[in-house]
């Protein structure tokens, strides 16, 4: 193989992305742990909190994360035991259920977010000029949509008849 192939900017781009992710992930993981959350629990809470009604169908939650359907079930089981979320039956499809953030889950997320945002600002967005950040976000969305088309599954508002009531716990 030609040695110049290893200097290919495509390899450099992916390598830089992996290195940046690893560095950010290490900082995030330590900060989540301070609040009693694993990285996957933080992702689940964030995805639910950013979704209409603070809920997603379990299948959509699996599609939005890197977890399998059975992996999401295990995480949701654990988080439900910890009081961070609950399940609600889907009124229009008995085979389906929603994962819904509880008040305790929102409180935990709200406690975690200030430190999370400081890390993002210090080590990621603060490193970029506004135009560079806009271009990066556009590029990342394009790549994400190509390699993970289910990443936004369930992110549109459900009809009021389909939306379960918000949890009180």
PASEBA-1860 file (N, C-alpha, C; in nm, 3 decimals):
! residues 169
1> XXXXXXXX> 0.085/-0.118/0.000/0.000/0.000/0.000/0.089/0.124/0.000 ~ 0.045/0.224/-0.068/0.116/0.350/-0.079/0.114/0.422/0.057 ~ 0.230/0.465/0.105/0.241/0.534/0.234/0.157/0.661/0.236 ~ 0.142/0.727/0.122/0.064/0.850/0.117/-0.084/0.826/0.150 ~ -0.131/0.704/0.135/-0.271/0.674/0.167/-0.299/0.700/0.315 ~ -0.199/0.683/0.400/-0.217/0.707/0.543/-0.224/0.856/0.576 ~ -0.183/0.939/0.483/-0.191/1.084/0.499/-0.322/1.140/0.443 ~ -0.411/1.054/0.401/-0.537/1.093/0.342/-0.616/1.178/0.442
9> XXXXXXXX> -0.666/1.295/0.400/-0.740/1.381/0.493/-0.868/1.317/0.548 ~ -0.920/1.216/0.480/-1.037/1.147/0.533/-1.001/1.070/0.660 ~ -0.883/1.008/0.659/-0.837/0.938/0.780/-0.811/1.039/0.891 ~ -0.753/1.151/0.856/-0.728/1.256/0.955/-0.859/1.307/1.014 ~ -0.960/1.331/0.930/-1.089/1.382/0.978/-1.153/1.286/1.078 ~ -1.158/1.158/1.044/-1.218/1.061/1.135/-1.134/1.047/1.262 ~ -1.004/1.047/1.248/-0.916/1.037/1.364/-0.936/1.154/1.460 ~ -0.947/1.275/1.406/-0.969/1.392/1.490/-1.106/1.385/1.559
17> XXXXXXXX> -1.206/1.338/1.487/-1.339/1.325/1.546/-1.337/1.225/1.663 ~ -1.271/1.112/1.643/-1.262/1.010/1.747/-1.184/1.063/1.867 ~ -1.074/1.131/1.843/-0.994/1.186/1.953/-1.070/1.293/2.030 ~ -1.141/1.381/1.959/-1.220/1.485/2.025/-1.330/1.422/2.109 ~ -1.398/1.322/2.052/-1.504/1.253/2.126/-1.448/1.188/2.252 ~ -1.338/1.119/2.241/-1.280/1.051/2.357/-1.244/1.150/2.468 ~ -1.186/1.264/2.431/-1.149/1.364/2.530/-1.270/1.425/2.598 ~ -1.371/1.459/2.520/-1.493/1.515/2.578/-1.566/1.411/2.663
25> XXXXXXXX> -1.576/1.288/2.612/-1.647/1.182/2.683/-1.586/1.157/2.820 ~ -1.453/1.158/2.831/-1.387/1.136/2.960/-1.424/1.246/3.059 ~ -1.426/1.371/3.012/-1.464/1.482/3.100/-1.611/1.473/3.140 ~ -1.698/1.439/3.044/-1.840/1.426/3.074/-1.864/1.313/3.174 ~ -1.803/1.198/3.153/-1.827/1.081/3.238/-1.795/1.112/3.384 ~ -1.684/1.180/3.407/-1.648/1.215/3.545/-1.751/1.309/3.606 ~ -1.801/1.402/3.528/-1.900/1.497/3.578/-2.035/1.429/3.604 ~ -2.076/1.337/3.517/-2.202/1.264/3.539/-2.193/1.184/3.669
33> XXXXXXXX> -2.079/1.121/3.690/-2.061/1.038/3.809/-2.079/1.119/3.936 ~ -2.039/1.246/3.934/-2.059/1.332/4.051/-2.207/1.345/4.086 ~ -2.294/1.323/3.989/-2.438/1.335/4.009/-2.509/1.200/4.009 ~ -2.432/1.092/4.021/-2.491/0.959/4.030/-2.552/0.908/3.901 ~ -2.500/0.954/3.788/-2.551/0.909/3.658/-2.439/0.846/3.577 ~ -2.476/0.747/3.498/-2.383/0.694/3.399/-2.400/0.776/3.271 ~ -2.306/0.768/3.179/-2.323/0.840/3.052/-2.452/0.802/2.979 ~ -2.487/0.674/2.979/-2.609/0.633/2.909/-2.734/0.685/2.981
41> XXXXXXXX> -2.732/0.690/3.113/-2.847/0.744/3.186/-2.864/0.893/3.156 ~ -2.753/0.967/3.150/-2.761/1.108/3.115/-2.817/1.124/2.974 ~ -2.771/1.042/2.880/-2.822/1.050/2.743/-2.971/1.023/2.738 ~ -3.016/0.920/2.809/-3.159/0.886/2.809/-3.240/1.001/2.869 ~ -3.198/1.054/2.984/-3.271/1.165/3.045/-3.274/1.286/2.952 ~ -3.162/1.317/2.889/-3.156/1.433/2.800/-3.245/1.414/2.679 ~ -3.241/1.296/2.619/-3.325/1.271/2.500/-3.473/1.281/2.536 ~ -3.510/1.227/2.651/-3.651/1.235/2.694/-3.689/1.379/2.726
49> XXXXXXXX> -3.605/1.451/2.799/-3.636/1.589/2.837/-3.648/1.680/2.715 ~ -3.576/1.650/2.609/-3.581/1.732/2.488/-3.690/1.690/2.391 ~ -3.766/1.590/2.426/-3.873/1.538/2.340/-4.008/1.594/2.383 ~ -4.103/1.603/2.290/-4.237/1.652/2.326/-4.296/1.572/2.442 ~ -4.344/1.642/2.543/-4.404/1.576/2.658/-4.304/1.504/2.746 ~ -4.175/1.529/2.725/-4.068/1.462/2.800/-4.079/1.311/2.792 ~ -4.114/1.261/2.674/-4.137/1.117/2.656/-4.099/1.073/2.516 ~ -4.070/0.946/2.504/-4.048/0.881/2.375/-4.098/0.738/2.385
57> XXXXXXXX> -4.146/0.686/2.273/-4.174/0.543/2.268/-4.041/0.471/2.291 ~ -4.049/0.357/2.353/-3.927/0.280/2.381/-3.850/0.252/2.253 ~ -3.921/0.219/2.145/-3.853/0.190/2.018/-3.784/0.314/1.963 ~ -3.845/0.433/1.980/-3.782/0.557/1.934/-3.661/0.591/2.020 ~ -3.670/0.563/2.150/-3.556/0.587/2.238/-3.438/0.499/2.197 ~ -3.466/0.375/2.163/-3.360/0.286/2.115/-3.300/0.340/1.984 ~ -3.386/0.388/1.894/-3.338/0.440/1.765/-3.253/0.565/1.784 ~ -3.284/0.646/1.885/-3.209/0.770/1.906/-3.077/0.748/1.978
65> XXXXXXXX> -3.061/0.636/2.043/-2.939/0.609/2.118/-2.859/0.499/2.048 ~ -2.748/0.465/2.106/-2.666/0.357/2.052/-2.705/0.223/2.112 ~ -2.817/0.219/2.184/-2.860/0.098/2.253/-2.953/0.014/2.165 ~ -2.950/-0.115/2.186/-3.047/-0.204/2.123/-3.179/-0.190/2.198 ~ -3.284/-0.247/2.143/-3.414/-0.244/2.210/-3.404/-0.310/2.348 ~ -3.335/-0.424/2.356/-3.321/-0.489/2.487/-3.231/-0.408/2.580 ~ -3.132/-0.340/2.525/-3.046/-0.254/2.605/-3.123/-0.138/2.665 ~ -3.211/-0.077/2.585/-3.296/0.031/2.635/-3.386/-0.021/2.745
73> XXXXXXXX> -3.442/-0.139/2.727/-3.530/-0.197/2.829/-3.455/-0.211/2.961 ~ -3.332/-0.262/2.957/-3.254/-0.278/3.080/-3.224/-0.144/3.146 ~ -3.186/-0.044/3.067/-3.156/0.089/3.122/-3.283/0.151/3.180 ~ -3.393/0.142/3.108/-3.519/0.198/3.156/-3.563/0.126/3.284 ~ -3.548/-0.005/3.290/-3.581/-0.079/3.412/-3.503/-0.023/3.531 ~ -3.373/-0.006/3.513/-3.286/0.044/3.621/-3.325/0.187/3.660 ~ -3.348/0.272/3.559/-3.381/0.411/3.587/-3.521/0.424/3.649 ~ -3.610/0.333/3.613/-3.743/0.332/3.673/-3.732/0.292/3.821
81> XXXXXXXX> -3.650/0.192/3.851/-3.627/0.152/3.992/-3.571/0.269/4.073 ~ -3.485/0.352/4.008/-3.424/0.466/4.075/-3.516/0.588/4.079 ~ -3.635/0.578/4.019/-3.732/0.687/4.022/-3.706/0.799/3.923 ~ -3.615/0.777/3.827/-3.579/0.883/3.732/-3.674/0.891/3.614 ~ -3.742/0.782/3.586/-3.842/0.781/3.479/-3.943/0.674/3.506 ~ -4.049/0.676/3.427/-4.153/0.574/3.439/-4.199/0.535/3.299 ~ -4.273/0.428/3.294/-4.331/0.385/3.167/-4.479/0.421/3.166 ~ -4.528/0.455/3.048/-4.670/0.480/3.027/-4.713/0.400/2.906
89> XXXXXXXX> -4.828/0.337/2.916/-4.881/0.261/2.803/-4.920/0.357/2.692 ~ -4.903/0.314/2.571/-4.945/0.391/2.454/-5.092/0.362/2.430 ~ -5.178/0.463/2.434/-5.322/0.438/2.419/-5.362/0.390/2.279 ~ -5.279/0.420/2.179/-5.316/0.382/2.042/-5.253/0.250/1.997 ~ -5.158/0.196/2.078/-5.091/0.072/2.040/-5.052/-0.002/2.167 ~ -5.127/-0.105/2.202/-5.102/-0.178/2.327/-4.966/-0.245/2.331 ~ -4.904/-0.267/2.216/-4.772/-0.331/2.214/-4.660/-0.233/2.248 ~ -4.692/-0.106/2.251/-4.591/-0.002/2.267/-4.607/0.069/2.401
97> XXXXXXXX> -4.496/0.120/2.452/-4.503/0.202/2.573/-4.406/0.318/2.560 ~ -4.430/0.419/2.641/-4.345/0.537/2.646/-4.256/0.530/2.768 ~ -4.134/0.584/2.754/-4.050/0.615/2.869/-4.071/0.764/2.893 ~ -4.098/0.801/3.019/-4.131/0.939/3.054/-4.044/0.981/3.171 ~ -3.984/1.100/3.162/-3.903/1.151/3.272/-3.994/1.188/3.388 ~ -3.955/1.148/3.508/-4.029/1.186/3.629/-3.976/1.320/3.680 ~ -4.045/1.373/3.779/-3.998/1.497/3.842/-3.856/1.476/3.899 ~ -3.833/1.362/3.963/-3.700/1.333/4.018/-3.595/1.325/3.907
105> XXXXXXXX> -3.632/1.270/3.793/-3.540/1.263/3.680/-3.507/1.400/3.627 ~ -3.607/1.488/3.618/-3.583/1.625/3.571/-3.495/1.700/3.671 ~ -3.519/1.678/3.799/-3.436/1.745/3.901/-3.291/1.700/3.891 ~ -3.268/1.570/3.872/-3.131/1.519/3.858/-3.065/1.579/3.734 ~ -3.139/1.584/3.626/-3.086/1.643/3.502/-3.055/1.791/3.522 ~ -3.144/1.864/3.588/-3.121/2.006/3.612/-3.002/2.030/3.704 ~ -2.974/1.939/3.796/-2.855/1.949/3.882/-2.728/1.925/3.801 ~ -2.737/1.837/3.703/-2.620/1.796/3.625/-2.587/1.895/3.514
113> XXXXXXXX> -2.688/1.959/3.458/-2.668/2.043/3.339/-2.571/2.159/3.355 ~ -2.571/2.234/3.465/-2.476/2.347/3.471/-2.330/2.304/3.452 ~ -2.289/2.198/3.518/-2.152/2.149/3.500/-2.129/2.095/3.360 ~ -2.230/2.029/3.306/-2.220/1.975/3.170/-2.201/2.089/3.070 ~ -2.279/2.195/3.087/-2.268/2.309/2.997/-2.133/2.380/3.012 ~ -2.080/2.386/3.133/-1.946/2.446/3.152/-1.840/2.367/3.076 ~ -1.849/2.234/3.082/-1.753/2.150/3.009/-1.769/2.173/2.859 ~ -1.891/2.177/2.810/-1.914/2.199/2.667/-1.853/2.332/2.625
121> XXXXXXXX> -1.879/2.438/2.702/-1.827/2.570/2.668/-1.675/2.574/2.674 ~ -1.618/2.518/2.779/-1.472/2.524/2.796/-1.398/2.443/2.692 ~ -1.445/2.322/2.665/-1.367/2.229/2.585/-1.418/2.207/2.443 ~ -1.537/2.261/2.408/-1.591/2.236/2.276/-1.635/2.367/2.209 ~ -1.752/2.418/2.242/-1.803/2.534/2.170/-1.718/2.659/2.190 ~ -1.658/2.672/2.308/-1.572/2.787/2.335/-1.443/2.787/2.255 ~ -1.410/2.675/2.193/-1.290/2.665/2.111/-1.313/2.714/1.968 ~ -1.440/2.744/1.934/-1.476/2.776/1.796/-1.539/2.913/1.785
129> XXXXXXXX> -1.508/2.983/1.677/-1.577/3.108/1.644/-1.721/3.072/1.605 ~ -1.816/3.164/1.620/-1.956/3.133/1.588/-1.977/3.076/1.448 ~ -1.911/3.130/1.348/-1.929/3.078/1.211/-1.874/2.936/1.199 ~ -1.763/2.909/1.266/-1.705/2.774/1.262/-1.796/2.675/1.334 ~ -1.857/2.718/1.444/-1.950/2.631/1.517/-2.072/2.602/1.431 ~ -2.127/2.704/1.364/-2.242/2.682/1.276/-2.209/2.582/1.166 ~ -2.092/2.597/1.105/-2.051/2.506/0.998/-2.031/2.364/1.053 ~ -1.972/2.353/1.171/-1.952/2.222/1.231/-2.086/2.155/1.261
137> XXXXXXXX> -2.179/2.229/1.319/-2.311/2.173/1.349/-2.381/2.126/1.222 ~ -2.372/2.204/1.117/-2.432/2.164/0.990/-2.368/2.035/0.938 ~ -2.237/2.030/0.941/-2.167/1.910/0.894/-2.197/1.788/0.979 ~ -2.200/1.805/1.110/-2.230/1.692/1.199/-2.372/1.641/1.177 ~ -2.467/1.732/1.157/-2.605/1.687/1.129/-2.611/1.607/0.999 ~ -2.540/1.651/0.898/-2.540/1.578/0.770/-2.483/1.438/0.788 ~ -2.372/1.429/0.858/-2.310/1.298/0.882/-2.401/1.212/0.967 ~ -2.453/1.269/1.076/-2.544/1.196/1.164/-2.664/1.140/1.087
145> XXXXXXXX> -2.726/1.225/1.006/-2.844/1.182/0.931/-2.811/1.071/0.832 ~ -2.690/1.073/0.779/-2.650/0.969/0.683/-2.621/0.836/0.753 ~ -2.550/0.842/0.866/-2.508/0.717/0.931/-2.604/0.668/1.038 ~ -2.693/0.756/1.085/-2.786/0.720/1.193/-2.921/0.786/1.167 ~ -2.990/0.743/1.062/-3.115/0.811/1.024/-3.224/0.805/1.130 ~ -3.217/0.714/1.224/-3.318/0.706/1.330/-3.291/0.798/1.446 ~ -3.188/0.879/1.438/-3.146/0.961/1.552/-3.250/1.061/1.598 ~ -3.345/1.094/1.515/-3.449/1.189/1.555/-3.586/1.122/1.563
153> XXXXXXXX> -3.590/0.990/1.567/-3.716/0.916/1.573/-3.800/0.961/1.691 ~ -3.927/0.989/1.665/-4.018/1.026/1.773/-4.004/1.168/1.821 ~ -3.925/1.249/1.753/-3.900/1.384/1.802/-4.007/1.484/1.761 ~ -4.108/1.442/1.685/-4.217/1.532/1.651/-4.328/1.517/1.752 ~ -4.405/1.621/1.768/-4.514/1.624/1.866/-4.619/1.519/1.832 ~ -4.665/1.445/1.934/-4.774/1.350/1.914/-4.906/1.424/1.931 ~ -5.011/1.367/1.879/-5.142/1.430/1.894/-5.185/1.422/2.040 ~ -5.269/1.514/2.086/-5.312/1.512/2.227/-5.378/1.380/2.265
161> XXXXXXXX> -5.445/1.315/2.174/-5.510/1.187/2.206/-5.406/1.077/2.233 ~ -5.289/1.088/2.169/-5.185/0.987/2.188/-5.096/1.015/2.306 ~ -5.085/1.141/2.345/-4.989/1.179/2.449/-5.039/1.138/2.586 ~ -4.962/1.057/2.660/-5.002/1.022/2.795/-4.984/1.141/2.888 ~ -5.053/1.137/2.999/-5.041/1.245/3.099/-4.901/1.247/3.155 ~ -4.856/1.366/3.195/-4.723/1.380/3.255/-4.722/1.313/3.392 ~ -4.612/1.248/3.426/-4.605/1.180/3.556/-4.600/1.280/3.670 ~ -4.649/1.240/3.785/-4.647/1.326/3.903/-4.534/1.290/3.996
169> X> -4.471/1.176/3.975/-4.366/1.134/4.069/-4.234/1.197/4.037
END
